[in-house]
Amino acid sequence: MRYYVVDAFTDELFKGNPAGVCLLDEWPDNSLMQSIAAENNLAETAFIVKRDNHYELKWFTPEIEIDLCGHATLASAYVISNFVDRGAKFMRFESKSGLLTVEKKRDLYELDFPSRIPVPAQVTLLMKQAIGMPVLEAYVSRDLLLLVESEEQVRNMIPGFEIMLQITGAGCLGIIVTARGTGADFVSRFFAPGAGIPEDPVTGSAHATLIPYWSQRIGKNKMTAMQLSKRGGTLWCKDCGDRVKIAGKAVLYLQGEIRTE
């Protein structure tokens, strides 16, 4: 099984979010893919099967299969464009979240994802305890979005993972902490301890919620975003109504072969 690791949403090695990408001829049992993802121990490992005019795509964390992943989709497009269908500029993926496309625009890979507009939720004491600071507003989509006062608070916050597990166990995959940015339109961090990802370095799928939220809040449909994890990453964002565009760069870290027997 051909295997690659790509640092996504960056053009520097050891920055952005590393994703594993496995190229398959046909689908194996989910149990094997889950075992590979656990062995890789990256936030996500993507599995790809080529069809006539598109690719089928699945994503696994070390613990579960998930329905949408941005950085591993970007990494998959990078691998296809550079190693499978060399020079490809437009890629189609069938996934649990329907049809996703990626367009290569010079050194950027632009993802077209479904928009996940969050709805208001009541701020609770548990939310404040989970991030160790006041929460100005709370919203829910697939993830729980918590608005705080400043970029500095997002950067310096110390997550309470045990408390987060109580929140994510109630039905949301992860917790997004966000604020207005200084060097970008908005900043965020993302935590999903219940899925085996204490903190995700750069989370494309979370921006399917962040983009419509911030677009409405600041009145812009084109924005830049930064995720303030230790590795960090930059995303170029566009609100397109029921879809969002999320663009970033990528760099290859590793290529090799996985042995399964």
Disulfide bonds with the S-S distance in Angstrom:
none
